[in-house]
Amino acid sequence: MELIVYTNMGRTYSFKGVKNFRFTTQGFEFDYHGVSTGVDRHANFNNTCVCGYAMSEEVDSSCR
């Protein structure tokens, strides 16, 4: 899945290959694959710093 996070400071972060998205008591967390680094990472965001997010399922282009 693809995830875009919008912060209260006007920044936008885009994540691809998101897995294990889950809500926590203070926000949400997930695992993702860094496109530019090639490294798998874990991230978490606190609700006080996030004003919104958008998710979409990635479409496999071989299915078209």
Secondary structure, 3 states (H helix, E strand, C coil): CEEEEEECCCCEEEECCCEEEEECCCEEEEEEECCCCCCEEEEEEECCCEEEEEEECCCCHHHC
